[in-house]
Amino acid sequence: MTIPAYPTFPRGDSELGKPVGILTLKIDDRDVSARRGETILEVARENDIFIPTLCYLEGLSSLGACRLCLVEIKGVTKLLPACVTPVRQDMEVVTDSERLRRYRRMILELIFSERNHVCSVCVSNGHCELQTLAQKLGMTHVRFDYLYPRLAIDASHERFSIDHNRCVLCMRCVRVCDEIEGAHTWDIMHRGISARVITDLNQPWGESETCTGCSKCVQVCPTGALSEKGKSVAEMVKHKEFLPYLQIMRRNER
């Protein structure tokens, strides 16, 4: 019989199955403690240390797709995404430096230039996580040429629509539809700059045979690419805090 190195809580416990074990580390020269299996981002948020994120959302799996949560780790030459990097004993993490600020602003500029994110004429102005991050990280202009793609707007669904020109490919919609709703209506087609979120096998949203119309994908969209018809983005009340609760309930049912 093999005995695990660290005992685990039963499924459905408040610790969600994470191994028992307390670690100590430094984040921005602050001594903090963490549970074994936690990520740098989780520990930072527990200690009110700001690390910018766009693709991350509590209650969903972490991808490390947007790379805005990059941090420096002593002894490691490359930058690592905080949302998918587990903590280690005696780890020393830096979350704010000139190098990190430079990289984060560059990532944001690339995101802005890839699609049509012109805040002054965008319906999401003032209600957009991308815009909020740009303001918080001090991005005053975009140094790269805008691509201005002419992407389609799919309004075939009776309740919702998607504007691909506003999409930042955070994959929140894909994950919430799969992991929380269990429908897996959304997915990604192609790669790189040609990547698009699609419903089913690239069918119009209104023709989807798997969409339940639950609106969870709309609730988690950070930019307003997914929206509810008949309402402005300012009128759409989003309740993203429901995700951790739903995730716990789903685990308890298994």
Stockholm file with secondary structure:
# STOCKHOLM 1.0

chainA/1-254         MTIPAYPTFPRGDSELGKPVGILTLKIDDRDVSARRGETILEVARENDIFIPTLCYLEGLSSLGACRLCLVEIKGVTKLLPACVTPVRQDMEVVTDSERLRRYRRMILELIFSERNHVCSVCVSNGHCELQTLAQKLGMTHVRFDYLYPRLAIDASHERFSIDHNRCVLCMRCVRVCDEIEGAHTWDIMHRGISARVITDLNQPWGESETCTGCSKCVQVCPTGALSEKGKSVAEMVKHKEFLPYLQIMRRNER
#=GR chainA/1-254 SS CCCCSSCBCCTTSTTTTCBCCEEEEEETTEEEEEETTCBHHHHHHHTTCCCCCSSCCTTSCCCCCSCTTEEEETTCSSCEETTTCBCCTTCEEECCCHHHHHHHHHHHHHHHHHTTCCGGGCTTTTSCHHHHHHHHTTCCCCCSCCCCCCCCEECCSSSEEEETTSCCCCCHHHHIIIIIISCCCEEEESCGGGCEEEETTTBCGGGCSSCCCCCHHHHHCSSSSEEETTSCGGGCCCCTTHHHHHHHHHHHHC
#=GC SS_cons         CCCCSSCBCCTTSTTTTCBCCEEEEEETTEEEEEETTCBHHHHHHHTTCCCCCSSCCTTSCCCCCSCTTEEEETTCSSCEETTTCBCCTTCEEECCCHHHHHHHHHHHHHHHHHTTCCGGGCTTTTSCHHHHHHHHTTCCCCCSCCCCCCCCEECCSSSEEEETTSCCCCCHHHHIIIIIISCCCEEEESCGGGCEEEETTTBCGGGCSSCCCCCHHHHHCSSSSEEETTSCGGGCCCCTTHHHHHHHHHHHHC
//
